[in-house]
Amino acid sequence: MTQMPHAPPNARLWLSVLATTLGGVLEWYDLILYGLFAVTLSHLFFPATTAGFSLLLSLGSFGVAFVARPIGAAWLGSYADRMGRRKGLVLSSLLMTVGTGLLAVVPAYATIGLAAPLIVVCSRLLQGFAAGGEFGGAATMLAERSPKYRGVYSSLQWSAGGVAVTLASAVAWLVHQSFTEAQILDWAWRLPFALGMVLGPLTAWLRLISDESPEFKRQENHLPLREVMQHEPLRLLLGMGLVSAGATGSYLNIYMPTLAKTQLHLGDSVSFMGTMVSGLLTIVLPPLFALLGDRVGRRGMMAVMAAAGGLMAWPLFHFLVAFPSGLHLVLVQAFLVTTVYCGYYASVPALFAEIFLPRNRTTAVALSYALGQLVFGGFTPMILSVLVTYFQDKAMPGLYLLGTVVLSLVCLACTRRYAGKTNC
């Protein structure tokens, strides 16, 4: 059954929105968990001569998923533009479930040797491939629901990300509260990943029974990827730049528990508090900022919020390093998430929908996002770890975030020549 012909229009609309946003929960939950358990996974799958190098290998494998994202974006995005947004989203949900399942059941290095980290990397590659098509399909599906309120609908994907951040952080905190370190290393770390496997089939089923996007039109002999690469390369580059600040901010937030434990010497439970609070903020605030952008002009609002987050990032990190505490960690993460993620990043999908035409929109949005995430997102935790160690400056993450904010602001200014609506 693929249609619900007797359901009221509003019910069918919200079923589609629910199915789409649940996929965002699945994507972010699975990806974030790896970052939150990076220290544990480094011991289990990446043994090395020093703990620091072992952690670096673990963070590097976290970034491997983002290498596969552009490939998934190109293939799944093109598939969605040819066969339908809904079919593309169903496929991405199933692939993400398989990738998470591999990670949940793979034996440790001590049991099967080198095969263990290889399976982990394969799992991350499959997750990255699925996530590459997920964002483009979901952002397009949501943005096409209402041209008047593109920002509000498309921002729901970020609220889904907030649910995932909160859920992943809460589950990680609960595991650390309920089990000893030995139990976590032995088997308890698998529980959060097993939970992620439950979301996959449910999401795929909901998407299967929901409606197609109203703007999708099936076209024969259509080659979306070739058309985008030939006719819209500059727009793709702008899209990557737009993603840079939000991607860096997102994965800086994921890196914060590692920074708190390894550099600020805060406890396991305390180190997750900032991520949980920021997760709650990203559930509530993105639609509110996006609604404001729909009404007063999203570019101006995005510029103000990104500039505020970027300019304050380095001073805030210096403050946190000088006065490390759970409360200060929460305040710093909350401010950066509110400005860079909720205030700026929440409206990026709506801006994408105005820059790219419906014919190849899923492919173009997916590629822009995936390439931006590859360059500025997935390897951010590893880059920040290297910068902190090399410069012996624990506040370096703030300076790195400022650099990506400047790039995003330049690209934001350049989008006016491509956008179909000059008053957005």
Long-range contacts (C-beta under 8 A, 24 or more apart in sequence): 1-208, 1-209, 2-208, 2-209, 3-209, 3-211, 4-209, 4-210, 4-211, 12-210, 12-211, 13-145, 13-211, 15-206, 15-209, 15-210, 15-211, 16-141, 16-145, 16-210, 16-211, 17-142, 17-145, 17-153, 17-156, 18-206, 18-210, 19-89, 19-203, 19-206, 19-207, 19-209, 19-210, 20-89, 20-138, 20-141, 20-142, 20-156, 20-157, 20-207, 20-210, 21-138, 21-142, 21-156, 21-157, 21-159, 21-160, 22-160, 22-199, 22-202, 22-203, 22-206, 23-89, 23-92, 23-93, 23-134, 23-138, 23-160, 23-203, 23-207, 24-134, 24-138, 24-157, 24-158, 24-160, 24-161, 24-164, 25-160, 25-161, 25-163, 25-164, 25-167, 25-199, 25-203, 26-93, 26-96, 26-97, 26-164, 26-196, 26-199, 26-200, 26-203, 27-92, 27-96, 27-130, 27-131, 27-134, 27-135, 27-164, 28-160, 28-161, 28-164, 28-165, 28-168, 29-164, 29-167, 29-168, 29-196, 29-199, 30-96, 30-99, 30-100, 30-127, 30-193, 30-196, 31-65, 31-127, 31-131, 32-164, 32-165, 32-168, 32-169, 32-254, 33-168, 33-171, 33-172, 33-192, 33-193, 33-196, 34-61, 34-62, 34-65, 34-103, 34-124, 35-59, 35-62, 35-251, 35-254, 35-255, 35-258, 35-381, 36-168, 36-169, 36-172, 36-254, 36-257, 36-272, 36-275, 37-172, 37-189, 37-192, 38-62, 38-258, 38-381, 39-258, 39-261, 39-262, 40-184, 40-185, 40-189, 41-120, 41-189, 43-185, 44-108, 44-109, 44-110, 44-116, 44-185, 44-189, 45-106, 45-108, 45-109, 45-116, 45-117, 45-120, 46-109, 46-117, 47-109, 52-389, 55-258, 55-262, 55-385, 56-382, 56-385, 56-386, 57-117, 59-258, 59-381, 59-382, 59-385, 60-379, 60-382, 61-117, 61-120, 61-121, 61-124, 62-124, 62-378, 62-381, 62-382, 63-378, 63-379, 63-380, 63-381, 63-382, 64-121, 64-124, 64-125, 64-128, 64-378, 65-124, 65-125, 65-127, 65-128, 65-131, 65-378, 66-128, 66-370, 66-373, 66-374, 66-377, 66-378, 66-379, 67-125, 67-128, 67-374, 67-378, 68-124, 68-125, 68-126, 68-127, 68-128, 68-129, 68-132, 69-128, 69-129, 69-131, 69-132, 69-370, 69-371, 69-373, 69-374, 69-378, 70-132, 70-367, 70-370, 70-371, 70-374, 71-129, 71-132, 72-128, 72-129, 72-130, 72-131, 72-132, 72-133, 72-366, 72-370, 73-132, 73-133, 73-135, 73-136, 73-363, 73-366, 73-367, 73-369, 73-370, 73-371, 74-132, 74-225, 74-363, 74-366, 74-367, 75-129, 75-133, 76-129, 76-130, 76-132, 76-133, 76-134, 76-136, 76-137, 76-366, 77-132, 77-133, 77-136, 77-137, 77-224, 77-225, 77-362, 77-363, 77-364, 77-365, 77-366, 77-367, 78-223, 78-224, 78-225, 78-362, 78-363, 79-133, 80-133, 80-136, 80-137, 80-140, 80-362, 80-363, 80-366, 81-222, 81-224, 81-359, 81-360, 81-361, 81-362, 81-363, 82-218, 82-219, 82-222, 82-224, 83-218, 84-212, 84-213, 84-216, 84-218, 85-137, 85-140, 85-141, 85-144, 85-212, 85-213, 85-216, 85-362, 86-141, 86-207, 86-208, 86-210, 86-211, 86-212, 86-213, 88-133, 88-137, 88-362, 89-134, 89-137, 89-138, 89-141, 89-207, 90-204, 90-207, 90-208, 91-133, 92-130, 92-131, 92-133, 92-134, 92-137, 93-130, 93-134, 93-200, 93-203, 93-204, 93-207, 94-200, 94-204, 95-126, 95-129, 95-130, 96-126, 96-127, 96-130, 96-131, 96-134, 96-200, 97-197, 97-199, 97-200, 97-201, 97-204, 98-126, 99-123, 99-124, 99-125, 99-126, 99-127, 99-129, 99-130, 100-127, 100-193, 100-196, 100-197, 100-200, 101-197, 102-126, 103-127, 103-193, 104-190, 104-193, 104-194, 104-196, 104-197, 105-190, 128-378, 131-370, 132-366, 132-370, 133-366, 135-365, 135-366, 135-369, 135-370, 136-362, 136-363, 136-364, 136-365, 136-366, 136-367, 136-369, 136-370, 137-362, 137-366, 139-349, 139-352, 139-353, 139-365, 139-369, 140-213, 140-353, 140-361, 140-362, 140-365, 141-213, 142-349, 143-349, 143-350, 143-352, 143-353, 144-213, 144-214, 144-215, 144-216, 144-353, 144-358, 144-361, 145-213, 145-214, 148-294, 149-291, 149-294, 150-294, 150-349, 150-350, 150-353, 150-354, 151-290, 151-291, 151-293, 151-294, 151-298, 151-346, 151-347, 151-350, 152-287, 152-290, 152-291, 152-294, 154-290, 154-347, 154-349, 154-350, 154-353, 155-286, 155-287, 155-289, 155-290, 155-346, 155-347, 155-349, 155-350, 156-286, 156-287, 157-349, 158-282, 158-286, 158-341, 158-342, 158-345, 158-346, 159-282, 159-283, 159-284, 159-286, 159-287, 161-250, 161-282, 162-279, 162-280, 162-281, 162-282, 162-283, 162-284, 162-286, 163-279, 163-283, 164-279, 165-253, 165-275, 165-276, 165-278, 165-279, 165-282, 166-276, 166-279, 166-280, 166-282, 166-283, 167-279, 168-192, 168-279, 169-272, 169-275, 169-276, 169-279, 170-276, 170-279, 171-195, 172-257, 172-272, 173-269, 173-272, 173-273, 173-276, 176-268, 176-269, 176-272, 177-269, 215-358, 216-358, 217-358, 219-359, 222-359, 224-359, 224-360, 224-362, 224-363, 225-363, 227-359, 227-360, 228-360, 228-363, 228-364, 228-367, 232-356, 232-360, 232-364, 235-355, 235-356, 235-364, 235-368, 235-418, 236-364, 236-367, 236-368, 236-371, 238-355, 238-368, 238-411, 238-414, 238-415, 238-418, 239-352, 239-355, 239-364, 239-365, 239-367, 239-368, 239-369, 239-371, 239-372, 240-368, 240-371, 240-372, 240-375, 240-411, 241-372, 241-407, 241-408, 241-410, 241-411, 242-348, 242-351, 242-352, 242-368, 242-372, 242-408, 242-411, 242-412, 242-415, 243-348, 243-368, 243-369, 243-371, 243-372, 243-373, 243-376, 243-377, 243-408, 244-372, 244-375, 244-376, 244-404, 244-407, 244-408, 244-411, 245-306, 245-309, 245-310, 245-340, 245-344, 245-345, 245-376, 245-401, 245-404, 245-405, 245-407, 245-408, 245-409, 246-340, 246-341, 246-344, 246-345, 246-348, 246-408, 247-372, 247-373, 247-376, 247-377, 247-380, 247-404, 248-376, 248-377, 248-380, 248-400, 248-401, 248-404, 249-309, 249-336, 249-337, 249-340, 249-341, 249-345, 249-401, 249-404, 250-341, 250-345, 250-377, 251-377, 251-378, 251-380, 251-381, 252-336, 252-380, 252-384, 252-397, 252-400, 252-401, 253-278, 253-333, 253-336, 253-337, 253-341, 254-381, 255-380, 255-381, 255-384, 255-385, 255-397, 256-329, 256-333, 258-381, 258-385, 259-384, 259-388, 259-394, 259-397, 260-324, 260-329, 263-321, 263-388, 263-394, 264-320, 264-321, 264-324, 264-329, 264-394, 265-324, 266-324, 266-325, 266-326, 266-329, 270-326, 270-329, 271-329, 273-326, 273-329, 273-330, 274-326, 274-329, 274-330, 274-332, 274-333, 274-334, 275-333, 277-330, 277-333, 277-334, 278-333, 278-334, 278-336, 278-337, 278-341, 281-334, 281-337, 281-338, 281-342, 282-337, 282-341, 282-342, 285-338, 285-342, 285-343, 285-346, 286-341, 286-342, 286-345, 286-346, 287-346, 288-342, 289-342, 289-343, 289-346, 289-347, 290-346, 290-347, 290-350, 293-346, 293-347, 293-350, 293-424, 294-350, 294-424, 297-423, 297-424, 298-347, 298-350, 298-351, 298-424, 299-351, 299-412, 299-415, 299-416, 299-424, 301-343, 301-347, 302-343, 302-344, 302-347, 302-348, 302-351, 302-412, 303-409, 303-412, 303-413, 304-343, 305-339, 305-340, 305-342, 305-343, 305-344, 306-339, 306-340, 306-343, 306-344, 306-405, 306-408, 306-409, 306-412, 307-405, 307-409, 308-339, 308-343, 309-335, 309-336, 309-338, 309-339, 309-340, 309-343, 309-344, 309-401, 309-405, 310-340, 310-401, 310-402, 310-404, 310-405, 310-406, 310-409, 311-402, 312-336, 312-339, 313-397, 313-398, 313-399, 313-401, 313-402, 313-405, 314-395, 314-398, 314-399, 314-402, 315-398, 316-398, 317-394, 317-395, 317-396, 317-397, 317-398, 318-395, 318-398, 320-395, 321-394, 321-395, 336-401, 340-401, 340-405, 344-408, 350-424, 351-412, 351-415, 351-419, 351-424, 354-419, 354-420, 354-421, 354-424, 355-415, 355-418, 355-419, 376-404
